[in-house]
Amino acid sequence: MNINSSNRADKEVSKLLILGPCSAESPEQLLQLGKDLLEFKPDYVRAGIWKPRTRPGHFQGFGEQAIDWMLELKKTYGFKICTEVATPHHVELVSKAGFDAVWIGARTTVNPFYVQEIAEALKGSTMTVFVKNPINPDLFLWLGAIERIQEAGIKSVAAIHRGFSFYGNSVYRNIPRWQIPIELKRRLPDLRLLADISHISGKPDNLLEIAQIAMDLNYDGLMVEIHPNPSIALSDSDQQVTPAFFKKEIASKLILRSVQSTDSKFNQNIKSIRSEIDLIDEKILVLLSERMALAEHIGLNKKEINISIFQPDRWDEIVERFLLFGKTMNLSEEFIFSLIEAIHIESIQHQSIKMNK
């Protein structure tokens, strides 16, 4: 990743960078863009050849003819190239053509049957395989897809976090749910993890914010959709940016931080603060345990007069109270709702055990 040295906390910090358009639209588009991408020194240039669209009738990519366009881009500028594969036939075509990497998209990762078929087709390949998270927030589907590719003998496998689908309003196109990729990284600490900030955001406005969060969480790189003229892009025009925008608004502003520090004073200070956090966490767990004991007591009372565990009016009251109080504590609505939902589910389970003994 070509980031100004003034933005580096440590000059040895290095991140993987994948840049390119949502779709390969023409040889001219790719060659024009390739020239502009040279200064960023991307590790791979991406472009969709086959586009899995939500509804029929939308642009679905130019298919096999675009393979030659990508090869011309590679020959002209020396870039490593990658594209999405969704079938064994896709794998066969790009593998024979000499692509350097492929990614498995969110709509494919969600189906273990599709992933297994692709894994079988990849056996013996030396390409790097990036696995995007499934569209629904299921850690084990993502983990399973990665494991299937690894079990096929692929040596270079990485994960791409592109956010998760949801129903409702949000500042994101796909909700990041950072806790899921963090848990993936905890389970697979040697796995490289990248953020597809274009799909998470869906628009240029908060790309830098998302990229900075990813870097601060020690992600290994970024995937960014870049188009020479996003307004005329044949797919996902709203989420693509120009090379000039990427340079001015992201590359020049993104801060890469060191993972560790040799400053003993800093390390001691952090250790002290973390000790305080650990004590607070223990208190939270003790209080939650006490809350569950009270929930069990309520369950026994409900059993005596034979009423249901779930009380909609009470749930509405709890949610409203939590959200209002959470705002005064400077806590996000998303976090508050996730917290009270988890507590409520655990409470119901405790009551259910008591009521069904």
C-alpha positions in Angstrom: 0.0 0.0 0.0 1.5 3.3 -1.0 0.7 5.6 1.9 2.7 8.8 2.5 5.5 8.1 5.0 4.2 11.0 7.2 1.1 8.9 7.8 3.0 5.9 9.1 3.5 5.3 12.7 6.1 2.7 11.7 7.8 2.8 8.3 7.9 -1.0 8.4 4.1 -1.3 8.5 2.9 -2.9 5.3 -0.6 -3.6 4.1 -2.1 -5.6 1.2 -4.0 -3.4 -1.3 -6.5 -4.6 -3.9 -7.8 -1.8 -6.2 -10.0 -1.8 -9.3 -13.5 -1.4 -10.8 -16.6 -3.3 -9.7 -16.7 -4.7 -13.3 -14.4 -5.1 -16.3 -16.3 -3.0 -18.8 -13.9 -2.6 -21.7 -10.2 -2.9 -22.5 -10.0 0.9 -22.7 -11.5 1.3 -19.2 -9.0 -1.1 -17.7 -6.0 0.4 -19.4 -7.0 3.9 -18.5 -7.5 2.9 -14.9 -4.3 0.9 -14.8 -2.2 3.9 -15.7 -3.8 5.9 -12.8 -3.3 3.0 -10.4 0.5 2.7 -10.9 1.3 5.3 -8.2 -0.5 3.3 -5.5 1.4 0.1 -6.2 -1.5 -2.2 -5.6 -0.8 -5.8 -4.8 -3.7 -6.9 -7.1 -6.0 -5.1 -9.5 -9.5 -6.5 -9.3 -12.4 -6.4 -11.7 -15.6 -8.5 -11.9 -16.0 -10.6 -15.0 -19.1 -12.5 -14.0 -21.5 -10.4 -11.8 -24.0 -12.2 -9.6 -26.9 -9.7 -9.6 -29.8 -9.8 -7.2 -32.4 -9.4 -9.9 -32.4 -10.5 -13.6 -32.0 -7.9 -16.3 -29.2 -6.0 -14.5 -25.7 -6.0 -15.9 -24.1 -9.4 -15.3 -20.6 -8.8 -16.6 -19.0 -9.4 -20.0 -18.0 -13.0 -19.2 -15.1 -14.8 -20.9 -14.2 -12.0 -23.3 -13.2 -9.8 -20.3 -10.5 -12.4 -19.4 -8.5 -11.1 -22.3 -9.0 -7.5 -21.2 -7.6 -8.4 -17.8 -4.6 -10.2 -19.3 -3.9 -7.1 -21.5 -3.9 -5.0 -18.3 -1.5 -7.4 -16.6 0.8 -7.5 -19.6 0.8 -3.7 -20.1 1.5 -2.7 -16.5 2.7 -5.8 -14.7 -0.1 -5.9 -12.2 -1.2 -9.1 -10.6 -4.9 -9.6 -11.4 -7.9 -11.1 -9.6 -11.6 -11.6 -10.2 -14.6 -13.3 -8.6 -15.4 -17.0 -9.3 -18.7 -18.5 -8.5 -18.5 -21.9 -10.4 -15.9 -24.5 -11.1 -16.0 -23.4 -14.8 -15.0 -19.9 -13.7 -12.1 -21.4 -11.8 -11.0 -23.4 -14.8 -11.1 -20.4 -17.2 -9.1 -18.0 -15.0 -6.7 -20.6 -13.9 -5.8 -21.5 -17.4 -5.6 -17.9 -18.4 -3.0 -17.2 -15.7 -4.8 -15.1 -13.1 -2.9 -14.5 -9.9 -5.8 -14.6 -7.5 -9.6 -15.1 -7.2 -12.2 -14.3 -4.6 -15.3 -16.2 -3.5 -18.1 -13.7 -3.1 -20.6 -13.3 -0.3 -23.5 -14.9 -2.3 -21.3 -18.0 -2.8 -19.8 -18.3 0.6 -23.2 -18.6 2.1 -23.7 -22.0 0.4 -21.3 -24.9 1.5 -22.2 -26.9 -1.6 -21.0 -24.1 -3.9 -17.9 -23.6 -1.9 -17.0 -27.3 -1.9 -17.4 -27.4 -5.7 -15.1 -24.5 -6.1 -12.6 -26.0 -3.7 -12.5 -29.2 -5.7 -11.9 -27.1 -8.9 -9.1 -25.2 -7.2 -7.1 -28.3 -6.2 -3.5 -28.0 -7.5 -3.8 -24.3 -8.1 -1.2 -21.8 -7.0 -3.5 -18.8 -7.1 -4.3 -16.9 -3.9 -7.9 -17.3 -2.8 -9.7 -14.6 -1.0 -12.9 -15.6 0.8 -15.5 -12.9 1.4 -17.9 -13.2 4.4 -21.3 -14.6 3.7 -24.2 -12.1 3.3 -25.7 -13.2 6.6 -23.8 -12.7 9.9 -22.7 -16.3 10.4 -19.1 -16.8 11.6 -19.2 -20.5 11.0 -20.3 -20.3 7.4 -17.3 -18.0 6.8 -14.9 -20.2 8.8 -16.2 -23.3 7.0 -15.7 -21.8 3.6 -12.1 -20.9 4.5 -11.4 -24.4 5.8 -12.8 -26.0 2.7 -10.4 -24.0 0.5 -7.5 -24.8 2.8 -8.3 -28.5 2.8 -8.2 -28.4 -1.0 -4.5 -27.7 -0.7 -4.5 -24.0 -1.4 -1.5 -22.5 0.4 -2.4 -18.8 0.1 -5.9 -18.1 1.6 -7.1 -14.8 3.0 -10.5 -13.4 4.2 -12.3 -10.3 3.0 -14.7 -8.6 5.3 -17.4 -6.9 3.2 -20.1 -6.4 5.8 -23.4 -8.1 6.3 -26.9 -7.7 4.9 -29.7 -6.2 7.0 -33.2 -5.0 6.8 -33.7 -1.3 7.7 -31.9 2.0 7.6 -28.2 2.4 8.2 -25.3 4.7 7.3 -23.8 1.5 5.8 -24.7 -0.5 2.7 -23.7 -3.6 4.6 -23.4 -3.5 8.4 -19.8 -4.2 9.4 -20.4 -6.1 12.6 -16.8 -5.9 13.5 -17.0 -8.5 16.2 -17.4 -11.3 13.6 -14.2 -10.7 11.7 -12.4 -10.0 15.0 -13.6 -13.5 16.2 -12.5 -15.0 12.9 -9.0 -13.6 13.4 -8.9 -14.8 17.0 -9.7 -18.4 15.8 -7.3 -18.1 12.8 -4.6 -15.8 13.9 -2.3 -16.5 10.9 -5.1 -15.8 8.4 -4.7 -12.5 6.5 -7.8 -10.3 6.9 -8.8 -7.5 4.5 -11.7 -5.0 4.6 -13.7 -4.3 1.4 -14.6 -0.8 2.4 -16.6 -0.1 -0.7 -19.2 -2.8 0.0 -19.4 -1.9 3.7 -19.9 1.8 2.9 -21.9 1.8 -0.3 -20.9 5.4 -1.0 -17.7 7.6 -0.9 -18.7 9.6 2.2 -17.4 7.3 5.0 -14.7 5.2 3.2 -11.9 6.8 5.1 -13.7 6.2 8.5 -14.2 2.5 7.7 -10.7 2.1 6.4 -9.2 3.7 9.5 -11.2 1.4 11.8 -10.0 -1.6 9.8 -6.4 -0.4 10.1 -6.8 0.3 13.8 -8.1 -3.2 14.3 -4.9 -4.4 12.6 -6.5 -5.7 9.4 -3.9 -6.8 6.8 -5.2 -4.7 4.0 -8.0 -3.1 2.0 -10.1 -3.8 -1.1 -11.4 -0.6 -2.7 -13.5 -0.2 -5.9 -12.0 2.4 -8.2 -13.4 3.5 -11.6 -12.1 6.1 -14.0 -15.6 7.6 -14.2 -18.0 6.1 -11.6 -21.0 8.0 -12.8 -21.1 5.9 -16.0 -20.1 2.6 -14.3 -22.3 -0.4 -15.4 -22.6 -1.7 -11.9 -22.5 -0.3 -8.3 -21.7 3.3 -9.5 -22.5 4.8 -6.1 -19.8 3.0 -4.3 -16.9 3.4 -6.7 -14.5 6.3 -6.5 -12.0 7.9 -8.9 -8.2 7.4 -8.5 -8.0 11.1 -7.6 -10.5 10.7 -4.8 -8.8 7.6 -3.5 -5.5 9.5 -3.4 -6.8 12.7 -1.8 -9.4 11.3 0.6 -8.0 7.9 1.6 -4.4 7.2 0.7 -3.1 10.6 1.9 -5.1 10.6 5.2 -5.1 6.9 6.3 -2.9 6.3 9.3 -1.0 3.0 9.7 -0.2 2.3 13.3 2.3 -0.1 14.8 1.1 -3.2 16.5 3.5 -3.1 19.4 5.5 -0.4 21.3 8.9 -0.6 22.9 8.1 2.4 25.1 8.2 1.0 28.6 6.2 3.9 30.1 3.5 3.5 27.5 3.3 -0.2 28.0 3.1 0.1 31.8 0.3 2.7 31.4 -1.7 0.5 29.1 -1.2 -2.4 31.4 -2.6 -0.4 34.3 -5.6 0.7 32.3 -6.3 -2.8 31.1 -6.3 -4.0 34.7 -9.0 -1.6 35.5 -11.0 -2.7 32.5 -10.6 -6.4 33.6 -12.0 -5.5 37.0 -15.0 -3.7 35.5 -15.6 -6.7 33.2 -15.6 -9.0 36.1 -18.2 -6.8 37.9 -20.4 -6.8 34.8 -20.4 -10.6 34.7 -21.2 -10.8 38.4 -24.1 -8.3 37.9 -25.4 -10.3 34.9 -25.3 -13.5 36.9 -27.3 -11.8 39.7 -29.8 -10.6 37.0 -30.2 -14.1 35.7 -30.9 -15.4 39.2 -33.7 -12.9 39.4 -35.0 -13.9 36.0 -35.1 -17.5 37.2 -37.2 -16.3 40.2 -39.6 -14.6 37.9 -39.8 -17.8 35.9 -40.9 -19.8 38.9 -43.6 -17.2 39.7 -44.8 -17.4 36.1 -44.9 -21.2 36.3 -47.1 -21.0 39.4 -49.9 -19.0 37.6 -49.2 -20.6 34.2 -48.3 -17.5 32.1 -45.9 -17.4 29.1 -42.3 -16.5 29.4 -42.3 -13.8 26.8 -44.2 -10.6 27.7 -44.2 -8.3 24.7 -45.1 -5.2 26.7 -42.3 -5.7 29.1 -39.8 -6.3 26.3 -40.9 -3.0 24.6 -40.5 -1.2 27.9 -37.0 -2.6 28.4 -35.8 -1.7 24.9 -37.1 1.8 25.1 -35.6 2.4 28.6 -32.2 0.9 27.5 -32.0 3.0 24.4 -32.9 6.2 26.2 -30.4 5.6 29.0 -27.7 4.4 26.6 -27.8 7.7 24.7 -27.1 9.5 28.0 -24.1 7.2 28.5 -22.7 8.0 25.0 -23.3 4.4 23.8 -24.4 3.7 20.2 -28.0 2.5 19.6 -26.7 -0.6 17.7 -24.5 -1.6 20.7 -27.3 -1.0 23.2 -29.8 -3.1 21.2 -27.4 -5.9 20.7 -26.6 -5.9 24.4 -30.1 -6.0 25.7 -31.1 -8.5 23.0 -28.4 -10.9 24.2 -29.3 -10.4 27.9 -33.0 -11.0 27.0 -32.3 -14.2 25.2 -30.1 -15.5 28.0 -32.9 -14.5 30.5 -35.5 -16.4 28.5 -33.3 -19.5 28.5 -32.9 -19.3 32.3 -36.6 -18.9 32.8 -37.4 -21.7 30.4 -35.2 -24.1 32.4 -36.9 -23.3 35.6 -40.4 -23.4 34.2 -40.0 -26.8 32.5 -38.4 -28.7 35.4 
